[in-house]
């Protein structure tokens, strides 16, 4: 009787689907694939030299981040440096199209720069950050042959993002999110790729951003990454503007 039951039991075991992964297991595997949480936490600052292209225009750019939440991007446009920076509290910028002096940026820009300043991204310590992350399932990502795990991130402020982790490599390959730009909600998408090692951790050296379903894209190509460079906190703080010159009589 037992011998008769064993073949059927074996077939049932072989036919049973593998245990479904939890969202925390998928996140842990993604971090491990990039080099591990310890390596990431050991990175206190980062400087990236990159080129950003928008249509026919290509601009050199330097991006700096420093824990716990500082961010700065300098782009050179026709010999003039355009600055966007965030010191953990204040977002500010310098644009030749404006006054050419440091100016506070609107709340929506400050919010986006605060997200950029998060060295770890929204998935690391997501519970402590007040986010909710759900594993929606697997999906095909446009332009890629393999499936991807689709994670829904509901942020503390209610914003929702979808992160797609390649099912084979567990690397982040796509992000979809709604952004408010000058008062208008736009559904944006980012494609990430060309991962390379810097400081024992993998970083995407190619990031393509744009409105979902639109052919126009902004492409960032990283040329060099420095890990733990010394960056003075003053780099991120808004300089005081010089006093206005009195009008001539």
C-alpha positions as CSV (number, residue, x, y, z in Angstrom):
1,X,0.0,0.0,0.0
2,X,2.8,2.4,0.9
3,X,4.7,1.6,-2.3
4,X,1.6,2.4,-4.3
5,X,1.2,5.7,-2.5
6,X,4.8,6.9,-2.8
7,X,4.9,7.5,-6.6
8,X,1.7,9.6,-6.4
9,X,3.1,11.6,-3.4
10,X,6.4,12.2,-5.3
11,X,4.5,13.5,-8.3
12,X,2.4,15.8,-6.2
13,X,5.6,17.2,-4.5
14,X,7.3,17.8,-7.9
15,X,4.2,19.4,-9.3
16,X,3.7,21.8,-6.4
17,X,4.7,25.4,-7.1
18,X,7.6,26.8,-5.3
19,X,6.7,28.8,-2.2
20,X,5.9,32.4,-3.1
21,X,8.5,34.9,-2.1
22,X,7.5,37.7,0.3
23,X,8.1,41.3,-0.5
24,X,10.9,41.5,2.2
25,X,12.6,38.5,0.5
26,X,12.6,40.1,-2.9
27,X,14.0,43.4,-1.4
28,X,16.7,41.5,0.5
29,X,17.7,39.6,-2.7
30,X,17.8,42.9,-4.6
31,X,20.2,44.4,-2.0
32,X,22.3,41.3,-2.0
33,X,22.6,41.4,-5.8
34,X,23.9,44.9,-5.7
35,X,26.5,44.2,-3.0
36,X,24.7,44.0,0.3
37,X,23.2,46.3,2.8
38,X,26.5,46.7,4.8
39,X,28.3,48.0,1.7
40,X,25.5,50.4,1.0
41,X,25.4,51.8,4.6
42,X,29.2,52.2,4.5
43,X,28.8,54.8,1.7
44,X,28.5,58.1,3.4
45,X,28.9,60.3,0.3
46,X,29.0,59.9,-3.4
47,X,30.0,62.1,-6.4
48,X,29.0,61.2,-10.0
49,X,30.3,62.8,-13.1
50,X,27.8,62.4,-15.9
51,X,26.4,63.7,-19.1
52,X,22.7,64.4,-19.6
53,X,21.1,64.6,-23.0
54,X,17.8,66.2,-23.9
55,X,17.2,65.9,-27.6
56,X,20.2,67.3,-29.5
57,X,21.6,69.1,-26.3
58,X,24.1,67.3,-24.1
59,X,25.3,68.8,-20.9
60,X,28.0,67.8,-18.4
61,X,26.7,67.3,-14.9
62,X,28.1,66.6,-11.4
63,X,25.8,65.0,-8.9
64,X,26.7,64.9,-5.2
65,X,24.9,63.2,-2.3
66,X,25.8,63.0,1.4
67,X,24.1,61.3,4.3
68,X,21.7,61.8,6.0
69,X,19.9,63.7,3.2
70,X,21.8,66.2,1.2
71,X,21.8,66.5,-2.6
72,X,23.4,68.8,-5.2
73,X,23.5,68.7,-9.0
74,X,25.5,71.1,-11.1
75,X,25.0,71.2,-14.9
76,X,27.0,73.4,-17.2
77,X,25.0,75.2,-19.9
78,X,27.0,77.2,-22.4
79,X,29.7,77.9,-19.8
80,X,27.3,78.8,-17.0
81,X,26.7,76.5,-14.1
82,X,23.0,75.7,-13.2
83,X,22.7,74.5,-9.6
84,X,19.9,72.6,-7.8
85,X,20.6,71.7,-4.2
86,X,19.0,70.5,-1.0
87,X,20.5,70.5,2.5
88,X,17.9,68.3,4.2
89,X,15.5,71.2,4.8
90,X,15.8,73.9,2.1
91,X,15.8,73.3,-1.7
92,X,17.4,76.0,-3.7
93,X,18.8,76.7,-7.1
94,X,20.8,79.1,-9.3
95,X,19.6,79.5,-12.9
96,X,20.9,81.9,-15.6
97,X,17.3,82.1,-16.8
98,X,16.3,83.7,-13.5
99,X,18.2,86.3,-11.4
100,X,21.4,84.3,-11.4
101,X,21.3,84.4,-7.6
102,X,20.5,81.6,-5.2
103,X,16.7,81.2,-4.9
104,X,14.4,78.9,-2.9
105,X,12.7,76.4,-5.0
106,X,8.9,75.5,-4.9
107,X,7.7,72.8,-2.5
108,X,7.2,70.2,-5.3
109,X,10.9,70.6,-6.3
110,X,12.0,70.3,-2.7
111,X,10.0,67.1,-2.3
112,X,11.6,65.6,-5.4
113,X,15.1,66.6,-4.3
114,X,14.6,65.1,-0.8
115,X,13.8,61.8,-2.6
116,X,16.9,62.1,-4.7
117,X,18.9,62.8,-1.5
118,X,17.9,59.4,0.0
119,X,21.1,57.4,-0.7
120,X,19.3,54.1,0.0
121,X,16.1,54.6,-2.0
122,X,12.5,54.0,-0.7
123,X,12.8,50.2,-0.4
124,X,15.5,50.2,2.3
125,X,14.1,50.5,5.8
126,X,10.7,51.2,4.2
127,X,8.7,50.5,7.3
128,X,10.8,52.9,9.4
129,X,10.2,55.5,6.7
130,X,6.5,55.0,6.9
131,X,6.1,53.5,3.5
132,X,3.9,50.5,2.5
133,X,5.4,48.1,0.0
134,X,3.4,45.3,-1.7
135,X,4.5,42.6,-4.1
136,X,2.0,42.8,-6.9
137,X,3.4,39.9,-8.9
138,X,5.5,39.5,-12.0
139,X,5.2,41.5,-15.3
140,X,7.0,41.8,-18.6
141,X,8.9,45.0,-18.9
142,X,8.9,46.7,-22.2
143,X,12.1,46.2,-24.1
144,X,13.3,43.4,-21.9
145,X,12.9,39.6,-22.4
146,X,12.7,38.6,-18.8
147,X,9.9,39.0,-16.2
148,X,10.2,41.5,-13.4
149,X,8.9,41.6,-9.9
150,X,6.5,44.5,-9.6
151,X,6.5,46.3,-6.2
152,X,3.9,48.9,-5.3
153,X,5.3,51.5,-2.9
154,X,2.7,53.7,-1.2
155,X,4.8,56.4,0.5
156,X,4.1,58.1,3.8
157,X,2.7,61.1,2.0
158,X,0.4,59.0,-0.1
159,X,2.3,59.1,-3.4
160,X,2.5,55.8,-5.2
161,X,5.5,54.4,-7.2
162,X,6.0,51.1,-9.0
163,X,9.4,49.5,-8.9
164,X,10.3,46.6,-11.3
165,X,13.1,44.3,-10.2
166,X,14.4,41.9,-12.9
167,X,13.3,38.4,-11.9
168,X,16.7,36.9,-12.8
169,X,19.2,39.5,-11.5
170,X,16.9,41.3,-8.9
171,X,18.3,44.6,-10.1
172,X,15.9,47.6,-10.5
173,X,15.2,48.1,-14.2
174,X,12.2,50.4,-14.2
175,X,10.3,52.9,-12.0
176,X,6.8,54.3,-12.7
177,X,5.5,57.2,-10.7
178,X,3.2,60.2,-10.9
179,X,5.0,63.6,-10.6
180,X,3.6,67.1,-10.2
181,X,5.5,69.5,-12.5
182,X,4.5,73.1,-12.3
183,X,1.1,72.2,-10.9
184,X,0.4,69.5,-13.5
185,X,0.4,65.7,-12.7
186,X,2.5,63.7,-15.2
187,X,2.9,60.0,-15.2
188,X,6.6,59.4,-15.5
189,X,8.8,56.4,-16.2
190,X,12.5,55.7,-15.7
191,X,14.5,52.9,-17.3
192,X,17.7,51.9,-15.4
193,X,20.6,49.8,-16.7
194,X,24.3,49.3,-17.3
195,X,25.0,48.4,-13.7
196,X,28.6,48.7,-12.7
197,X,30.6,48.3,-9.4
198,X,31.7,51.3,-7.4
199,X,32.7,50.9,-3.8
200,X,31.7,47.3,-3.8
201,X,28.1,48.2,-4.7
202,X,26.3,48.2,-8.1
203,X,25.0,51.4,-9.5
204,X,23.1,52.1,-12.7
205,X,25.3,54.0,-15.2
206,X,22.4,54.6,-17.5
207,X,19.0,56.2,-16.5
208,X,16.4,57.3,-19.0
209,X,13.5,59.4,-17.8
210,X,10.4,60.7,-19.5
211,X,6.6,60.9,-19.6
212,X,5.0,57.5,-19.9
213,X,4.1,56.7,-23.5
214,X,6.0,59.7,-24.9
215,X,9.0,59.2,-27.2
216,X,10.9,62.2,-25.8
217,X,13.4,61.1,-23.2
218,X,16.0,62.6,-21.0
219,X,19.1,60.3,-20.7
220,X,21.7,60.4,-18.0
221,X,24.9,58.5,-18.6
222,X,27.3,58.3,-15.7
223,X,31.0,58.5,-16.6
224,X,32.6,58.2,-13.1
225,X,31.6,57.5,-9.6
226,X,33.6,58.5,-6.5
227,X,32.7,56.8,-3.2
228,X,33.0,58.6,0.1
229,X,34.6,61.8,-1.3
230,X,35.1,64.6,1.3
231,X,32.2,67.0,0.6
232,X,31.8,70.1,2.9
233,X,28.2,70.5,4.2
234,X,28.4,74.1,2.9
235,X,28.1,72.7,-0.7
236,X,24.5,71.9,0.0
237,X,23.5,75.1,1.9
238,X,21.9,78.0,0.2
239,X,24.3,80.9,0.1
240,X,23.1,84.2,1.4
241,X,22.3,86.6,-1.5
242,X,24.3,89.8,-1.7
243,X,22.4,92.9,-0.8
244,X,20.7,94.7,-3.7
245,X,22.6,97.7,-5.0
246,X,20.8,101.0,-4.3
247,X,19.3,102.6,-7.3
248,X,21.3,105.4,-8.9
249,X,20.0,108.9,-8.7
